[in-house]
Amino acid sequence: MKTTEMASSMLKEARLRLKAAAMGIRLKGYAYTVRSSQESVELSLKAALRLVGVEYPKKHEISRVLLLGIKDSQPGFESRTLQR
C-alpha cells in the first residue's frame, strides 16, 4: 500500500472515531467519548507523520516523534513556536 493510501485510510478511521465520540456524547458515555476522541487525534497525527515520511513507534505516545518530524519537515519551526 502506498504512503498516501495508508494515510488516507488512517484518516478515514479517525473520522469514524469522531462519529463514535459524537454518539458517546448523545448517550452520555463520556469515558467512551474521550477515548474515541483520543484515538481520532492519534490516528490523524500518525497519518500526518506518514505523509511527511516520518516513521513513528508502534505505540500510543508519539509526541516526541511528532515534534521531531515537524522540526525536520518544517525549517524554522522551533523559532516560530517560541515567538508565539
C-alpha positions as a Markdown table, in Angstrom:
| # | Residue | x | y | z |
|---|---|---|---|---|
| 1 | Met | 0.0 | 0.0 | 0.0 |
| 2 | Lys | 1.3 | 3.5 | -0.9 |
| 3 | Thr | 2.1 | 6.0 | 1.7 |
| 4 | Thr | -0.7 | 8.3 | 0.6 |
| 5 | Glu | -3.2 | 5.4 | 0.6 |
| 6 | Met | -2.2 | 4.4 | 4.1 |
| 7 | Ala | -2.5 | 8.0 | 5.4 |
| 8 | Ser | -5.9 | 8.3 | 3.7 |
| 9 | Ser | -7.0 | 5.0 | 5.3 |
| 10 | Met | -5.9 | 6.2 | 8.7 |
| 11 | Leu | -7.8 | 9.5 | 8.3 |
| 12 | Lys | -11.0 | 7.5 | 7.4 |
| 13 | Glu | -10.5 | 5.6 | 10.7 |
| 14 | Ala | -10.0 | 8.9 | 12.5 |
| 15 | Arg | -13.3 | 10.2 | 11.1 |
| 16 | Leu | -15.1 | 7.0 | 12.3 |
| 17 | Arg | -13.7 | 7.6 | 15.8 |
| 18 | Leu | -15.1 | 11.1 | 15.8 |
| 19 | Lys | -18.5 | 9.8 | 14.8 |
| 20 | Ala | -18.3 | 7.3 | 17.7 |
| 21 | Ala | -17.3 | 10.1 | 20.0 |
| 22 | Ala | -20.4 | 12.2 | 18.9 |
| 23 | Met | -22.6 | 9.2 | 19.6 |
| 24 | Gly | -21.0 | 8.8 | 23.0 |
| 25 | Ile | -21.9 | 12.3 | 23.9 |
| 26 | Arg | -25.5 | 11.8 | 22.8 |
| 27 | Leu | -25.7 | 8.6 | 25.0 |
| 28 | Lys | -23.8 | 10.3 | 27.9 |
| 29 | Gly | -21.0 | 7.8 | 27.6 |
| 30 | Tyr | -18.3 | 10.4 | 28.4 |
| 31 | Ala | -15.4 | 8.0 | 29.0 |
| 32 | Tyr | -16.1 | 6.4 | 25.6 |
| 33 | Thr | -16.3 | 9.8 | 24.1 |
| 34 | Val | -12.9 | 10.8 | 25.5 |
| 35 | Arg | -11.3 | 7.5 | 24.4 |
| 36 | Ser | -12.7 | 7.8 | 20.8 |
| 37 | Ser | -11.6 | 11.4 | 20.6 |
| 38 | Gln | -8.1 | 10.5 | 21.7 |
| 39 | Glu | -7.9 | 7.7 | 19.2 |
| 40 | Ser | -9.0 | 10.1 | 16.4 |
| 41 | Val | -6.3 | 12.6 | 17.3 |
| 42 | Glu | -3.7 | 9.8 | 17.4 |
| 43 | Leu | -4.7 | 8.4 | 14.0 |
| 44 | Ser | -4.7 | 11.9 | 12.5 |
| 45 | Leu | -1.3 | 12.7 | 13.8 |
| 46 | Lys | 0.1 | 9.3 | 12.6 |
| 47 | Ala | -1.4 | 9.9 | 9.2 |
| 48 | Ala | 0.3 | 13.3 | 9.0 |
| 49 | Leu | 3.7 | 11.8 | 10.0 |
| 50 | Arg | 3.3 | 9.1 | 7.4 |
| 51 | Leu | 2.7 | 11.7 | 4.7 |
| 52 | Val | 5.9 | 13.6 | 5.5 |
| 53 | Gly | 7.8 | 10.3 | 5.7 |
| 54 | Val | 8.5 | 10.1 | 9.4 |
| 55 | Glu | 8.4 | 6.6 | 10.9 |
| 56 | Tyr | 6.7 | 6.6 | 14.3 |
| 57 | Pro | 6.9 | 4.0 | 17.0 |
| 58 | Lys | 4.1 | 1.4 | 17.2 |
| 59 | Lys | 2.8 | 2.7 | 20.5 |
| 60 | His | 0.3 | 5.3 | 21.5 |
| 61 | Glu | 2.6 | 8.1 | 22.7 |
| 62 | Ile | 4.1 | 9.8 | 19.6 |
| 63 | Ser | 4.6 | 13.3 | 20.8 |
| 64 | Arg | 8.4 | 13.2 | 20.7 |
| 65 | Val | 8.4 | 11.8 | 17.2 |
| 66 | Leu | 5.8 | 14.2 | 16.1 |
| 67 | Leu | 7.9 | 17.2 | 17.3 |
| 68 | Leu | 11.0 | 15.8 | 15.7 |
| 69 | Gly | 9.1 | 15.2 | 12.5 |
| 70 | Ile | 7.7 | 18.7 | 12.4 |
| 71 | Lys | 11.1 | 20.1 | 13.1 |
| 72 | Asp | 12.7 | 18.1 | 10.3 |
| 73 | Ser | 10.0 | 18.8 | 7.7 |
| 74 | Gln | 9.4 | 22.5 | 8.6 |
| 75 | Pro | 12.6 | 24.5 | 8.8 |
| 76 | Gly | 12.4 | 27.3 | 11.4 |
| 77 | Phe | 9.6 | 25.5 | 13.3 |
| 78 | Glu | 11.3 | 26.0 | 16.7 |
| 79 | Ser | 11.8 | 29.7 | 16.3 |
| 80 | Arg | 8.3 | 30.3 | 15.1 |
| 81 | Thr | 6.8 | 28.4 | 18.0 |
| 82 | Leu | 8.9 | 30.2 | 20.6 |
| 83 | Gln | 7.9 | 33.6 | 19.2 |
| 84 | Arg | 4.1 | 32.9 | 19.8 |
